[in-house]
Amino acid sequence: MDFRFTPEQEQFREEVREFLRQELPADWQGAGGYGDEGGEATRELSRRMMAKLAERKWLAMAWPEEYGGLAASHMQQLIYNEEMSYQGAPGSFSMGVAWVGPAIMLYGTDEQKQRYLPRITGGEDVWCTLYSEPEAGSDLASLQTKAVRDGDDFVINGQKIWTSNAQGSQWGWLAARTDPEAPKHKGISTFMVSMDTPGITIRPLINMAGQSGFSEVFFENVRVPKENLVGELNRGWYQVAVALDFERSGIQAYAGGRRTLERLIEFVQQHPDETVRRNPMLRMRLADRAVELAAGTYIAYRIPWMQSQGMIPNYEASISKLYGSELTQRLALTGVQLLGTYGGLEPGSKWAPLHGRLERSYLSSVASTIAAGTSEVQRSIIATRGLGLPRG
Ligand SMILES: Cc1cc2nc3c(=O)[nH]c(=O)nc-3n(C[C@H](O)[C@H](O)[C@H](O)COP(=O)(O)OP(=O)(O)OC[C@H]3O[C@@H](n4cnc5c(N)ncnc54)[C@H](O)[C@@H]3O)c2cc1C
């Protein structure tokens, strides 16, 4: 087994690092969490970074060149994601790049490809994902939002929930029911919806960290031109299922976690109190997290490696998502335990160690085992598809 990257890959890694050294502010602490941390300043930096990344064609580097990518290898994409996530750089993740664009590439018409894909790779359009509903999350096929054909339009009525970055998105990638009579998996279609269409109301939700990263989105007689249907009518469920596979290589959790661990180690090493530096319990926990991060990183590396060998990762991606999200929570817990009473102070407090990052991570990490498929759902996939056990 050879775990080394090739000289070309190492060179590319250095190029990404150099880019980040140039573009990120010297005091950059990382975007972190799922919220609106940093407010307008972070958003402005994010816009700037997107433009620079688009210039280099790095935003969607794995996409084919004809759609504005670099046809980069899976390993190159992994290296890019790893470096971006290690620094918590804005622009490192986009739903447009991760699954909307790939779905349009697979199922869209030529006209749709030409119109929408370059605006994703150019960083002009930001997309949100309109799947979950109050009564449809893990069991997404139960969704009730309806799209009814009326002349040249579809008319959308219903409610979505937990829509990340709904407010900051120009476009929404919507799954809606188009045949209420058909079995539930066979009556769903996917649409591209401009988020400023009349009849759409976005109501931000505040999470337990006080951030408003996601929203409820209400549709009241929203007219979407029939040209915005993507793929075949009533085949949306199968398109969503395929599109979701683009999301789950999982290196982000391990790369970001490695940076957090390094900060914690530095904190302990520089602590003036020797009892903290030598605290056996903290040392053991930090050592455990270090081992887990190393193991998780290789779990994540395996996925692009499989893709590079022509294999299609399936339950392997669930292993990475499950292990990475639960490790994110363990690491955040270790962090707040290590920082002691001060570890609970929010960013902005002058006494908050490590700029309050751990308090933020601790609260926002709760969502990591829910977003993009819960831990129970991942375990179920691993049990059935990975271990060959019957469905529970
Ligand atoms: C931070 C965050 C961002 C999100 N962003 C988006 C977004 O941008 N767009 C979007 O559409 N959605 C988004 N979601 C929604 C997310 O996809 C759902 O929350 C998730 O799929 C779980 O669905 P649910 O909340 O309805 O919980 P439920 O599905 O109701 O689950 C409740 C509990 O039951 C368990 N459970 C459910 N079914 C099973 C089963 N078959 N076997 C065992 N246990 C089961 C679950 O694991 C969970 O513990 C986001 C969620 C979060 C937390």
The ligand as a Gaussian input file, in Angstrom:
#p B3LYP/6-31G(d) Opt

LIG

0 1
 C      -27.629000      22.195000       9.718000
 C      -28.628000      21.583000       8.813000
 C      -28.683000      21.996000       7.494000
 C      -29.640000      21.445000       6.640000
 N      -29.713000      21.912000       5.362000
 C      -30.689000      21.444000       4.556000
 C      -30.843000      21.985000       3.242000
 O      -30.099000      22.886000       2.808000
 N      -31.849000      21.521000       2.472000
 C      -32.696000      20.527000       2.889000
 O      -33.568000      20.145000       2.140000
 N      -32.567000      19.991000       4.135000
 C      -31.590000      20.436000       4.972000
 N      -31.469000      19.918000       6.243000
 C      -32.425000      18.918000       6.689000
 C      -31.832000      17.541000       6.885000
 O      -31.572000      16.933000       5.638000
 C      -32.842000      16.746000       7.740000
 O      -32.900000      17.386000       8.997000
 C      -32.415000      15.315000       7.914000
 O      -32.509000      14.622000       6.692000
 C      -33.278000      14.596000       8.970000
 O      -34.626000      14.771000       8.704000
 P      -35.621000      15.297000       9.850000
 O      -35.026000      16.519000      10.457000
 O      -36.963000      15.387000       9.250000
 O      -35.599000      14.184000      10.958000
 P      -36.405000      12.796000      10.906000
 O      -36.212000      12.139000       9.597000
 O      -37.796000      13.057000      11.366000
 O      -35.638000      11.970000      11.992000
 C      -35.883000      12.085000      13.402000
 C      -35.063000      11.020000      14.110000
 O      -35.508000       9.714000      13.683000
 C      -34.427000       8.973000      13.138000
 N      -34.889000       8.169000      12.010000
 C      -35.665000       8.584000      10.984000
 N      -35.858000       7.568000      10.116000
 C      -35.188000       6.502000      10.595000
 C      -35.004000       5.166000      10.148000
 N      -35.556000       4.743000       9.014000
 N      -34.247000       4.341000      10.905000
 C      -33.696000       4.769000      12.063000
 N      -33.832000       6.036000      12.554000
 C      -34.573000       6.881000      11.823000
 C      -33.427000      10.001000      12.653000
 O      -32.131000       9.467000      12.584000
 C      -33.569000      11.070000      13.725000
 O      -32.797000      10.732000      14.851000
 C      -30.517000      20.444000       7.102000
 C      -30.438000      20.025000       8.431000
 C      -29.519000      20.580000       9.279000
 C      -29.463000      20.110000      10.698000

